[in-house]
Amino acid sequence: MKKIYYDLLFVLISAVILTVLVNTGILEKYLGFILIPILGAYYLGQVVERKRRS
């Protein structure tokens, strides 16, 4: 698959998980910090992809 498909799949899965967590009320106190682990996982995936190619 192309890189765009992996990116879209990651975004969709993250959105579903976060939607479920927000609707259950688990993330009320930490709502402002949600983006930090998502960005970390995304950039970690980018690094792994670059190392896998070479």
N, C-alpha and C positions, 0 to 999 in steps of 0.2 A: 504494500500500500504506500501511497505517497505520504509525505510529511503532513500535508494539510489534513488528511483523514485522521491521523493520530492526534493532531492538535484539536480538531473538532470533537473527536471521541473523548479526549481528556476534558474539554470544556463542558460537554454535555453530562458526563458522569459527575464532575464536580458540582455542576448546577443542581443536579438531582439530589445529590447527597446533602448539599447545603440547604436546599429547599425543605427537605425532610427534617433536618436538624432545627431549622428556624421555626417551622410549623409545630414542632413538638415542644418548643420553648427551651431547649437545651442551651442555645447560644445567646440568650438575652444579654448577659453581662459582657460577652466577648465579641459582640457583633462588629465592632470597629477593627478587630484584629483578624478577621476572616481571610483577608487577602494575603497575609504574610505566608501561611503554609501553602496556599495555592501557587503563589509565585515561586516559592522555593521548589516545589515539586515540578513545576513547569520548566524552570531553568536547569534543574538536575536532569530532567529528561533530555533537554537540548544538549547538555554536555555528554551524556551517555550516547546519544545518537552520533555526535561528532567523533567520539572515540571508536564507535563501532564501525564507522565508515573507513577509517584509516587503518 
